[in-house]
Amino acid sequence: MTEMDGERHSTVCLEEAEAAVGRMREVLAQAGIKLPSLRLDPISYAREKPCPMVDLGRCTVDVANRVTAVLEAGTRTGAACEER
């Protein structure tokens, strides 16, 4: 992989990670849930070869229970998690 390919790969990874955070924020909002600290972990993409990670952050017990309820409801209806 050339240096240019590496830079392009890093850019694509960062864009995909930002899109994933945005989509997660939108879907949580549709369920009436807000994770105030939801973001990309800055340390994970500050490396020479970025590998962005999503930081779900901290939340109240109430929010954690609401997220759990939404996930449980999704598993009861047969919704599958799709790993990319």
N, C-alpha and C positions, 0 to 999 in steps of 0.2 A: 504494500500500500504506500503510495507516495504521500508526501507531506500535505499536498493539496487534497488528496482523497481523505486523509485523516482529519483535516479541518472540516471538510464537507460532512464527514460522518459525525463529528462532534456537534456541528450545527444542527444536523437532522435529529440527533439524540436529544439535544436541548429543546428543539421545537416540539418533538413528540412528548417530552416530559411536561412542557408548559401546557400543551393541549390536554394532556391527561389531567393535570391539576384543574384546568378550566372546566373540563367536562365533569369532573368529580364535584366541583363547587356548584355547577348548575344542577346536577342530579340531586345533590343533597338539598339544595334550595327548593327544588320541587317537592321534596318530602318535608319541608319546613325546618330543615336542620342547617345550622351554620357552624363550621369549624373555624373559629377566628384565626387560628395559627396555621391553617393549611397553606403550604407553600413548597417550593423546591428547596431542598437542603443546600444552602450555598456552598458548603465545604465539598459536597459531592461533585459539583460542576466547576469548582475552582482549580481542579487538577490539570496537569498537562494534557491528559486524555480523559475528558469529562465522562462521568457515568452518573447522570443525574438520578437522585433518589427523592421520593416524595416524603415530606415531613408532615404527618397528619396533625402534629401538635398536641396541645393539651386541651381538655374540655371539661365541663362540669359533669357530675355523675348523671344528671338529668339528660344531657346531650348524649352521653355514652349509652344510656338505656334506650334512648330514641333510635340511635344508630343500630343498636342490637336488635330492636324490634323490627326495623325495616329489613335488616338482613335476614332475620328469622322468617318474616313474612315472604320474602323472596325465595327462600329455600323450601318453604311449605308449598308454594305454587309451582315448584319445579323449575324455577328460574336457574339457569346455569351460569356460573362464572366462567368467563372466557379468558384464558391466558394467552397473551400474544407473545 
